[in-house]
């Protein structure tokens, strides 16, 4: 049997748990070279209109599977897995879970960040905030919205009897996905560590981003018992050790919300550096250094990272777009005009333009900069000439237009326009999308050759932790990120005209829902008429079934 291959003395693993998948990747900390990886798709449950849930057990099992499969892959490559010295965790952020600390069982499905059931809760809470003293935003940097965890947790406490009972009996634990993963990986009911980091905590609306602590006034406002909250740590320290599997005993020493992890993985450590991640949603973060910058143009203020117990926290301005990659999944699963996600690039290339078709994918309302939960998705500008290729092109354009809205707001808040935009995420493989993005922004788009900067950022935080120390974050030691530069190819007037028309369409999508009935017993088929019936009927009537199917 051959001796294990030498790839350096130490390796570091990064878990990425996102809306539609989980991954585990292993890197060489000296070179940032990716040595092995495995990915598992996970499902969403849509029990009612506007409800989006996930199975907490499926989430944790997918992570265990990814770790084991990657270790098997490395062993087959003759790479010694005992060289893995640390694991970092990166995860979807606002998704909310409550579980039983004695049995380890979830007490309800995870309520996903996209879920809209809490709009009535948000409306009730909004009335409690004094008009001249929005202490929630001043302490958290966040608008009161269905997006963030506190209102989801409030809904669970109001509506799920098993959670109410577990809280009364002192058995309930709350966490975002990172907390659920760390607790399970470090032993679960048998001594699991209940913690989170500052980046994930800053997305709950219960966390004071100035003091970096859970805030009693906020918890009282949302009526959240503080004893169910996880301990808040930095983004880079040893939280606990793996209690089972091939990596038993390896420390878990990095924890970042997925967008913060991508910021770190893109090496955006300097004030003014920004990145945009194209995943299920789209998230543009600009590093503002050690100061909180509050937005006047619809962005949120968030903790970017805190890379060590005794290191300072750095902050970011963020623009969040709810639907990016999700629009491709919707075209595939709901309308069936593509069979695989990759097909959208070929369709869009075939069209070369949307021919005046505009797509507003406000399936979960509009996030930044509008913050309108009543908005709903529309496709407009349809003619008898419109076919599925034009709709595919319009879907990609929609992602780019939404990003421009965020970038415009960020430029106004920061006062210094970005000269280029660093990008990452699965969608950046789409060459049509990347060229469209450069054209619509009118600045170069810089795409790293490292495919998964989110996993890289989590691994960097883990490897740099005190007590691990295998990944240096000193500027002189960091491997430079090699970038592909994509230049704009259309003139400014054409870009601005297309953007202006898209903004006109956006206005038509807003205020669509006038009454929120999240617990209504109305038939889901009837309650979905504003989006499903209107769009599909319009497509069938105006385009014709032969265009939808792609027939001549």
VOMAR-132179 format. One record per residue (C-alpha): x, y negated, z. Coordinates in Angstrom, 2 decimals. Layout:
<nodes>
[[X; Y; Z]]
...
</nodes>
This chain:
<nodes>
[[0.00; 0.00; 0.00]]
[[1.39; -3.40; -1.00]]
[[2.34; -5.91; 1.66]]
[[-0.02; -8.89; 2.08]]
[[0.69; -11.72; -0.32]]
[[2.44; -14.74; 1.18]]
[[0.60; -17.99; 0.44]]
[[1.97; -19.96; 3.36]]
[[1.92; -19.42; 7.08]]
[[-1.60; -20.71; 7.66]]
[[-4.96; -20.87; 5.89]]
[[-8.15; -22.76; 6.78]]
[[-11.77; -21.91; 6.00]]
[[-14.68; -24.24; 5.29]]
[[-18.37; -23.35; 5.67]]
[[-20.78; -25.40; 3.56]]
[[-24.45; -24.91; 4.39]]
[[-26.62; -26.94; 2.02]]
[[-30.27; -27.13; 1.02]]
[[-30.15; -24.37; -1.59]]
[[-27.07; -22.33; -0.71]]
[[-24.36; -21.44; 1.77]]
[[-20.67; -21.09; 0.90]]
[[-17.40; -20.17; 2.57]]
[[-14.10; -21.25; 1.03]]
[[-10.51; -20.71; 2.13]]
[[-7.74; -23.22; 1.41]]
[[-3.98; -23.49; 1.70]]
[[-3.51; -26.59; 3.91]]
[[-0.13; -27.43; 2.39]]
[[-1.46; -27.76; -1.16]]
[[-5.29; -27.86; -0.77]]
[[-5.35; -24.89; -3.18]]
[[-8.57; -22.86; -3.12]]
[[-7.76; -19.18; -2.56]]
[[-11.18; -17.53; -2.29]]
[[-14.88; -18.26; -1.94]]
[[-18.34; -16.74; -1.86]]
[[-21.78; -18.33; -2.22]]
[[-25.27; -17.12; -1.29]]
[[-28.46; -18.79; -2.48]]
[[-31.12; -19.53; 0.13]]
[[-34.81; -20.18; -0.31]]
[[-37.26; -22.89; 0.63]]
[[-40.77; -22.33; 1.93]]
[[-43.57; -24.73; 0.93]]
[[-46.48; -23.75; 3.21]]
[[-48.47; -26.92; 2.42]]
[[-48.27; -29.90; 0.13]]
[[-45.38; -32.13; 1.30]]
[[-44.08; -29.49; 3.74]]
[[-40.57; -28.08; 3.17]]
[[-39.25; -25.40; 5.51]]
[[-36.39; -22.90; 5.68]]
[[-35.91; -19.68; 7.62]]
[[-33.25; -20.29; 10.32]]
[[-32.31; -16.60; 10.34]]
[[-31.78; -16.63; 6.57]]
[[-29.52; -19.66; 7.00]]
[[-27.25; -18.04; 9.60]]
[[-27.21; -14.66; 7.89]]
[[-26.18; -16.28; 4.62]]
[[-23.21; -17.88; 6.38]]
[[-22.14; -14.60; 7.99]]
[[-22.40; -12.92; 4.57]]
[[-20.33; -15.63; 2.89]]
[[-17.57; -15.30; 5.48]]
[[-17.42; -11.52; 5.20]]
[[-17.54; -11.46; 1.39]]
[[-14.78; -14.07; 1.14]]
[[-12.61; -12.09; 3.55]]
[[-13.16; -8.96; 1.43]]
[[-12.20; -10.93; -1.68]]
[[-9.00; -12.22; -0.06]]
[[-8.06; -8.74; 1.10]]
[[-8.54; -7.46; -2.46]]
[[-6.18; -10.23; -3.59]]
[[-3.74; -8.96; -0.99]]
[[-4.02; -12.16; 1.07]]
[[-3.76; -11.61; 4.82]]
[[-6.95; -12.96; 6.46]]
[[-5.19; -13.07; 9.84]]
[[-3.56; -16.23; 8.48]]
[[-6.91; -18.06; 8.67]]
[[-6.23; -20.29; 11.67]]
[[-9.39; -22.41; 11.80]]
[[-12.90; -22.85; 10.39]]
[[-14.73; -26.09; 9.64]]
[[-18.49; -26.48; 9.38]]
[[-20.24; -28.77; 6.92]]
[[-24.02; -28.73; 6.68]]
[[-27.21; -30.40; 5.51]]
[[-27.86; -33.05; 8.08]]
[[-31.39; -34.05; 9.13]]
[[-32.97; -30.59; 8.89]]
[[-34.39; -29.82; 12.34]]
[[-34.45; -26.60; 14.37]]
[[-35.60; -25.52; 17.83]]
[[-34.71; -22.11; 19.26]]
[[-34.84; -20.06; 22.45]]
[[-31.52; -20.09; 24.29]]
[[-32.34; -16.80; 26.06]]
[[-33.36; -14.69; 23.08]]
[[-31.57; -16.62; 20.33]]
[[-34.71; -16.58; 18.21]]
[[-35.94; -19.66; 16.34]]
[[-39.24; -20.96; 17.68]]
[[-40.34; -22.29; 14.30]]
[[-38.96; -22.57; 10.79]]
[[-36.35; -25.26; 10.16]]
[[-38.13; -28.42; 8.98]]
[[-36.05; -29.58; 6.00]]
[[-34.84; -33.13; 5.51]]
[[-37.12; -33.47; 2.45]]
[[-40.28; -32.68; 4.46]]
[[-43.00; -35.37; 4.52]]
[[-45.46; -33.99; 7.09]]
[[-44.43; -36.59; 9.68]]
[[-45.68; -39.69; 7.85]]
[[-48.58; -40.13; 10.27]]
[[-46.11; -39.74; 13.16]]
[[-43.93; -42.46; 11.63]]
[[-46.94; -44.77; 11.27]]
[[-47.90; -44.31; 14.94]]
[[-44.34; -44.90; 16.12]]
[[-43.94; -47.98; 13.92]]
[[-46.77; -49.66; 15.81]]
[[-44.83; -49.22; 19.07]]
[[-41.80; -51.19; 17.85]]
[[-41.91; -54.90; 18.75]]
[[-41.99; -57.01; 15.59]]
[[-39.00; -59.11; 16.58]]
[[-36.92; -56.34; 18.14]]
[[-36.35; -53.27; 15.99]]
[[-34.20; -51.59; 18.63]]
[[-34.40; -48.28; 16.74]]
[[-32.56; -49.63; 13.70]]
[[-30.15; -51.78; 15.73]]
[[-29.06; -48.76; 17.78]]
[[-29.15; -46.07; 15.09]]
[[-28.54; -47.93; 11.82]]
[[-31.56; -46.08; 10.39]]
[[-35.07; -47.11; 9.34]]
[[-37.97; -45.30; 10.95]]
[[-38.60; -42.63; 8.31]]
[[-39.74; -39.06; 7.77]]
[[-36.15; -38.37; 6.62]]
[[-34.54; -38.26; 10.05]]
[[-34.67; -35.62; 12.77]]
[[-36.39; -37.36; 15.70]]
[[-39.79; -37.56; 14.01]]
[[-39.54; -33.92; 12.90]]
[[-38.74; -32.91; 16.47]]
[[-41.62; -35.04; 17.75]]
[[-43.95; -33.17; 15.34]]
[[-42.69; -29.80; 16.58]]
[[-43.24; -30.79; 20.21]]
[[-46.76; -32.00; 19.39]]
[[-47.87; -29.08; 17.24]]
[[-46.03; -25.85; 18.11]]
[[-47.24; -24.23; 21.32]]
[[-44.27; -21.86; 21.63]]
[[-41.91; -24.85; 21.58]]
[[-43.97; -26.73; 24.16]]
[[-43.82; -23.70; 26.46]]
[[-40.08; -23.16; 25.91]]
[[-39.40; -26.82; 26.79]]
[[-41.48; -26.53; 29.98]]
[[-39.57; -23.38; 30.97]]
[[-36.15; -24.82; 30.13]]
[[-35.49; -22.33; 27.28]]
[[-35.61; -24.68; 24.28]]
[[-32.57; -25.94; 22.41]]
[[-32.71; -28.51; 19.61]]
[[-30.17; -28.94; 16.88]]
[[-29.51; -29.83; 13.29]]
[[-28.11; -27.06; 11.08]]
[[-24.51; -27.53; 12.32]]
[[-25.61; -26.89; 15.92]]
[[-27.53; -23.77; 14.91]]
[[-24.49; -22.42; 13.04]]
[[-21.93; -23.16; 15.76]]
[[-24.19; -21.75; 18.48]]
[[-24.67; -18.49; 16.58]]
[[-21.07; -18.15; 15.35]]
[[-19.74; -18.61; 18.90]]
[[-22.00; -15.98; 20.46]]
[[-25.60; -17.19; 20.33]]
[[-27.58; -16.04; 23.36]]
[[-24.37; -14.44; 24.64]]
[[-22.54; -17.66; 25.47]]
[[-22.91; -19.67; 22.26]]
[[-21.71; -23.28; 22.31]]
[[-24.51; -25.85; 21.95]]
[[-22.87; -28.88; 20.34]]
[[-22.89; -31.24; 17.38]]
[[-20.55; -33.91; 16.06]]
[[-21.01; -37.66; 15.81]]
[[-21.82; -37.62; 12.07]]
[[-24.71; -35.18; 12.43]]
[[-25.90; -36.80; 15.68]]
[[-26.05; -40.16; 13.91]]
[[-28.77; -38.78; 11.60]]
[[-31.22; -37.88; 14.38]]
[[-32.43; -41.40; 15.37]]
[[-31.71; -40.42; 18.98]]
[[-28.01; -41.37; 18.90]]
[[-26.53; -44.78; 19.65]]
[[-23.90; -45.31; 16.95]]
[[-22.19; -48.02; 19.02]]
[[-21.74; -46.11; 22.31]]
[[-21.55; -42.73; 20.47]]
[[-23.95; -41.15; 22.96]]
[[-27.52; -39.92; 23.10]]
[[-29.59; -42.97; 23.99]]
[[-32.12; -42.77; 26.81]]
[[-34.24; -45.64; 25.47]]
[[-34.49; -43.92; 22.09]]
[[-35.31; -40.55; 23.66]]
[[-37.99; -42.20; 25.79]]
[[-39.42; -43.94; 22.71]]
[[-39.72; -40.64; 20.82]]
[[-40.61; -38.78; 24.06]]
[[-37.80; -36.29; 23.54]]
[[-36.45; -34.45; 26.63]]
[[-32.70; -35.05; 26.71]]
[[-31.93; -31.63; 28.22]]
[[-32.65; -29.91; 24.88]]
[[-30.05; -31.98; 22.98]]
[[-26.61; -30.59; 22.08]]
[[-23.35; -31.90; 23.49]]
[[-21.84; -34.51; 21.15]]
[[-18.21; -34.00; 20.10]]
[[-15.80; -35.52; 17.63]]
[[-15.60; -34.18; 14.08]]
[[-12.24; -32.48; 14.70]]
[[-11.70; -30.46; 17.88]]
[[-12.04; -26.86; 19.02]]
[[-15.70; -26.24; 19.89]]
[[-15.45; -22.49; 20.39]]
[[-14.29; -19.29; 18.68]]
[[-15.87; -16.81; 16.31]]
[[-17.41; -14.01; 18.38]]
[[-17.90; -11.36; 15.68]]
[[-16.91; -10.25; 12.21]]
[[-13.64; -10.27; 10.31]]
[[-12.62; -13.64; 11.75]]
[[-13.40; -12.88; 15.40]]
[[-11.34; -15.13; 17.66]]
[[-10.67; -17.81; 15.02]]
[[-11.45; -21.30; 16.37]]
[[-14.26; -23.38; 14.91]]
[[-12.62; -26.78; 15.02]]
[[-14.21; -29.02; 12.40]]
[[-17.78; -30.26; 12.08]]
[[-19.09; -32.87; 9.66]]
[[-22.39; -33.63; 7.98]]
[[-22.03; -32.63; 4.34]]
[[-21.79; -36.21; 3.05]]
[[-19.13; -37.14; 5.59]]
[[-17.23; -33.98; 4.70]]
[[-17.24; -35.01; 1.03]]
[[-15.99; -38.49; 2.01]]
[[-13.06; -36.88; 3.88]]
[[-12.44; -34.38; 1.07]]
[[-12.28; -37.25; -1.44]]
[[-9.67; -38.93; 0.86]]
[[-11.84; -42.04; 1.25]]
[[-10.04; -43.08; 4.44]]
[[-9.64; -46.75; 3.54]]
[[-12.22; -49.46; 4.05]]
[[-14.06; -50.09; 0.79]]
[[-13.52; -46.63; -0.69]]
[[-16.73; -44.92; -1.82]]
[[-17.94; -41.59; -3.18]]
[[-21.20; -40.26; -4.57]]
[[-22.21; -36.61; -4.10]]
[[-24.65; -35.02; -6.54]]
[[-26.41; -32.16; -4.79]]
[[-30.07; -31.48; -4.10]]
[[-30.19; -35.19; -3.35]]
[[-27.69; -37.90; -4.18]]
[[-25.64; -39.65; -1.49]]
[[-23.37; -42.65; -1.95]]
[[-21.16; -43.51; 1.03]]
[[-18.80; -46.47; 1.37]]
[[-16.25; -46.45; 4.18]]
[[-16.59; -49.64; 6.27]]
[[-13.79; -48.79; 8.70]]
[[-14.21; -49.22; 12.45]]
[[-17.06; -51.72; 12.18]]
[[-20.76; -51.08; 11.71]]
[[-22.00; -52.98; 8.67]]
[[-25.77; -53.38; 8.64]]
[[-27.47; -53.59; 5.28]]
[[-29.77; -56.34; 4.06]]
[[-30.60; -54.36; 0.92]]
[[-32.11; -51.04; 2.03]]
[[-29.03; -48.98; 2.90]]
[[-28.39; -47.19; 6.19]]
[[-25.46; -47.45; 8.57]]
[[-24.01; -44.13; 9.66]]
[[-20.97; -42.62; 11.38]]
[[-18.53; -41.53; 8.66]]
[[-16.21; -39.42; 10.85]]
[[-14.28; -39.29; 14.12]]
[[-11.27; -37.08; 13.49]]
[[-10.32; -36.20; 17.07]]
[[-11.48; -36.68; 20.67]]
[[-9.24; -39.69; 21.15]]
[[-9.47; -41.04; 17.61]]
[[-11.69; -44.01; 16.69]]
[[-14.99; -43.55; 14.93]]
[[-15.23; -44.86; 11.38]]
[[-18.50; -45.95; 9.84]]
[[-20.11; -46.01; 6.41]]
[[-22.89; -47.67; 4.49]]
[[-25.00; -45.01; 2.82]]
[[-27.58; -44.93; 0.10]]
[[-29.63; -41.73; 0.05]]
[[-31.58; -40.48; -2.96]]
[[-34.00; -37.67; -2.11]]
[[-34.14; -35.95; -5.49]]
[[-31.14; -35.34; -7.76]]
[[-30.31; -31.67; -8.41]]
[[-33.77; -30.81; -7.11]]
[[-35.27; -32.30; -10.28]]
[[-33.45; -29.66; -12.34]]
[[-34.73; -26.91; -10.06]]
[[-38.24; -28.37; -10.49]]
[[-37.98; -28.34; -14.28]]
[[-36.83; -24.72; -14.09]]
[[-39.14; -23.29; -11.42]]
[[-42.25; -25.46; -11.69]]
[[-42.49; -26.33; -15.38]]
[[-40.39; -23.53; -16.85]]
[[-38.84; -25.66; -19.60]]
[[-35.38; -24.26; -18.74]]
[[-34.44; -20.79; -17.55]]
[[-31.14; -21.71; -15.87]]
[[-29.88; -24.97; -14.39]]
[[-27.04; -25.07; -16.91]]
[[-29.48; -25.26; -19.83]]
[[-30.41; -28.84; -19.04]]
[[-27.07; -30.11; -20.36]]
[[-27.61; -28.42; -23.73]]
[[-31.18; -29.73; -23.97]]
[[-30.11; -33.27; -23.10]]
[[-27.24; -33.09; -25.60]]
[[-29.68; -31.93; -28.28]]
[[-31.90; -34.98; -27.68]]
[[-29.13; -37.55; -27.22]]
[[-31.70; -39.96; -25.80]]
[[-34.97; -39.94; -23.88]]
[[-36.73; -41.83; -26.73]]
[[-38.38; -44.15; -24.24]]
[[-39.39; -41.42; -21.80]]
[[-38.69; -42.30; -18.13]]
[[-38.80; -39.93; -15.18]]
[[-39.22; -41.05; -11.55]]
[[-38.68; -37.90; -9.43]]
[[-40.21; -39.30; -6.24]]
[[-41.37; -35.88; -5.05]]
[[-40.62; -36.80; -1.42]]
[[-41.30; -40.52; -1.73]]
[[-38.45; -42.92; -2.41]]
[[-35.50; -43.24; -0.04]]
[[-32.93; -46.04; -0.34]]
[[-33.27; -48.83; -1.21]]
[[-37.11; -48.73; -1.30]]
[[-38.02; -46.51; 1.70]]
[[-41.50; -45.90; 0.33]]
[[-42.96; -42.57; 1.50]]
[[-46.12; -43.22; -0.52]]
[[-44.30; -43.06; -3.88]]
[[-44.81; -39.97; -6.04]]
[[-43.15; -38.60; -9.14]]
[[-44.19; -39.79; -12.60]]
[[-43.11; -39.24; -16.19]]
[[-44.07; -42.17; -18.42]]
[[-43.42; -43.48; -21.91]]
[[-44.63; -40.24; -23.47]]
[[-45.61; -40.06; -27.14]]
[[-46.55; -37.22; -29.48]]
[[-42.89; -37.12; -30.51]]
[[-41.70; -36.42; -26.94]]
[[-40.44; -32.88; -26.35]]
[[-38.74; -30.99; -23.55]]
[[-35.28; -32.15; -24.64]]
[[-36.27; -35.77; -24.10]]
[[-37.69; -34.91; -20.67]]
[[-34.42; -33.13; -19.79]]
[[-32.46; -36.23; -20.85]]
[[-34.80; -38.48; -18.85]]
[[-34.31; -36.28; -15.77]]
[[-30.53; -36.71; -15.95]]
[[-30.92; -40.44; -16.56]]
[[-33.13; -40.66; -13.47]]
[[-30.28; -39.41; -11.28]]
[[-27.99; -42.06; -12.77]]
[[-30.50; -44.90; -12.50]]
[[-31.14; -44.07; -8.84]]
[[-27.38; -44.17; -8.23]]
[[-27.15; -47.59; -9.89]]
[[-29.88; -48.91; -7.56]]
[[-27.80; -47.75; -4.60]]
[[-24.55; -49.13; -6.01]]
[[-26.14; -52.52; -6.71]]
[[-27.39; -52.69; -3.10]]
[[-23.97; -51.66; -1.79]]
[[-22.19; -54.27; -3.88]]
[[-24.49; -56.97; -2.50]]
[[-23.97; -55.81; 1.09]]
[[-20.19; -55.50; 0.80]]
[[-19.64; -58.56; -1.37]]
[[-16.91; -56.86; -3.40]]
[[-18.21; -54.81; -6.35]]
[[-16.75; -51.34; -6.72]]
[[-14.32; -51.09; -9.63]]
[[-14.96; -47.35; -10.05]]
[[-17.01; -44.58; -8.44]]
[[-15.58; -41.32; -7.11]]
[[-18.00; -38.44; -7.62]]
[[-18.35; -34.83; -6.48]]
[[-20.92; -32.08; -6.17]]
[[-22.19; -29.29; -8.38]]
[[-23.93; -31.59; -10.85]]
[[-20.64; -33.26; -11.82]]
[[-19.92; -30.23; -14.01]]
[[-22.55; -31.64; -16.36]]
[[-20.59; -33.74; -18.87]]
[[-23.70; -35.46; -20.23]]
[[-24.65; -36.56; -16.70]]
[[-21.20; -37.93; -15.97]]
[[-21.06; -39.92; -19.22]]
[[-24.56; -41.26; -18.59]]
[[-23.50; -42.28; -15.09]]
[[-20.50; -44.26; -16.37]]
[[-22.68; -45.87; -19.06]]
[[-25.43; -46.89; -16.65]]
[[-23.05; -48.17; -13.94]]
[[-20.78; -49.87; -16.50]]
[[-17.73; -48.81; -14.48]]
[[-15.49; -45.72; -14.75]]
[[-16.53; -42.54; -12.96]]
[[-13.68; -40.62; -11.30]]
[[-14.21; -36.87; -10.94]]
[[-11.73; -34.80; -8.88]]
[[-10.36; -31.54; -10.20]]
[[-11.05; -30.02; -6.75]]
[[-14.51; -28.60; -7.31]]
[[-15.77; -28.53; -3.70]]
[[-14.69; -31.62; -1.79]]
[[-17.34; -30.94; 0.88]]
[[-15.73; -27.64; 1.88]]
[[-12.30; -29.24; 1.59]]
[[-13.27; -32.04; 3.98]]
[[-14.61; -29.57; 6.57]]
[[-11.42; -27.50; 6.28]]
[[-9.24; -30.61; 6.64]]
[[-11.04; -31.63; 9.83]]
[[-10.69; -28.09; 11.22]]
[[-7.03; -27.71; 10.31]]
[[-6.10; -31.10; 11.77]]
[[-7.73; -30.47; 15.18]]
[[-5.66; -30.64; 18.34]]
[[-4.66; -27.09; 19.23]]
[[-4.69; -26.04; 15.55]]
[[-2.49; -28.58; 13.81]]
[[-1.97; -26.85; 10.46]]
[[-3.33; -29.65; 8.26]]
[[-1.69; -33.07; 8.45]]
[[-3.93; -36.04; 7.72]]
[[-1.03; -38.50; 7.57]]
[[-1.25; -40.40; 4.26]]
[[2.24; -39.31; 3.24]]
[[1.35; -35.63; 3.77]]
[[-1.96; -35.55; 1.91]]
[[-1.97; -34.03; -1.52]]
[[-3.16; -36.62; -4.03]]
[[-6.56; -35.84; -5.54]]
[[-6.18; -35.44; -9.30]]
[[-9.02; -37.28; -11.05]]
[[-10.65; -37.14; -14.46]]
[[-11.62; -40.66; -15.55]]
[[-14.84; -41.12; -17.54]]
[[-15.18; -44.55; -19.18]]
[[-18.46; -46.30; -20.14]]
[[-19.23; -45.96; -23.85]]
[[-22.28; -48.18; -24.39]]
[[-22.49; -51.96; -24.27]]
[[-23.71; -53.80; -21.20]]
[[-26.89; -55.10; -22.85]]
[[-28.11; -51.62; -23.78]]
[[-27.31; -50.32; -20.30]]
[[-29.15; -53.19; -18.60]]
[[-32.19; -52.85; -20.87]]
[[-32.59; -49.15; -20.09]]
[[-32.10; -49.80; -16.37]]
[[-34.65; -52.64; -16.38]]
[[-37.27; -50.40; -18.02]]
[[-36.59; -47.64; -15.51]]
[[-37.09; -50.09; -12.62]]
[[-40.44; -51.06; -14.16]]
[[-41.42; -47.38; -14.13]]
[[-40.26; -47.09; -10.51]]
[[-42.71; -49.79; -9.48]]
[[-45.53; -47.75; -11.02]]
[[-44.60; -44.75; -8.84]]
[[-44.85; -46.71; -5.59]]
[[-47.94; -46.92; -3.39]]
[[-49.36; -43.78; -5.02]]
[[-50.54; -42.19; -1.77]]
[[-52.76; -44.50; 0.26]]
[[-53.84; -42.16; 3.06]]
[[-51.56; -39.60; 4.68]]
[[-53.30; -36.40; 5.80]]
[[-50.40; -34.11; 6.75]]
[[-52.59; -31.68; 8.65]]
[[-55.55; -31.83; 6.29]]
[[-57.41; -28.65; 5.44]]
[[-58.00; -29.92; 1.89]]
[[-57.09; -27.30; -0.70]]
[[-53.39; -27.58; -1.65]]
[[-54.42; -27.35; -5.30]]
[[-56.64; -30.42; -4.92]]
[[-54.21; -32.36; -2.75]]
[[-51.46; -31.90; -5.33]]
[[-53.37; -33.71; -8.09]]
[[-51.32; -36.94; -8.01]]
[[-48.16; -35.08; -9.03]]
[[-48.79; -31.55; -10.29]]
[[-52.08; -32.03; -12.11]]
[[-51.32; -35.47; -13.54]]
[[-47.87; -34.66; -14.88]]
[[-48.59; -31.19; -16.22]]
[[-51.90; -32.27; -17.77]]
[[-50.25; -35.28; -19.36]]
[[-47.50; -33.12; -20.78]]
[[-49.98; -30.63; -22.21]]
[[-52.27; -33.26; -23.71]]
[[-49.72; -35.74; -25.01]]
[[-46.86; -33.49; -25.97]]
[[-48.78; -30.38; -26.87]]
[[-48.08; -26.86; -25.83]]
[[-45.82; -26.31; -28.85]]
[[-43.40; -29.00; -27.63]]
[[-43.33; -27.65; -24.09]]
[[-42.44; -24.21; -25.39]]
[[-39.88; -25.64; -27.78]]
[[-41.74; -24.30; -30.88]]
[[-41.45; -26.32; -34.11]]
</nodes>
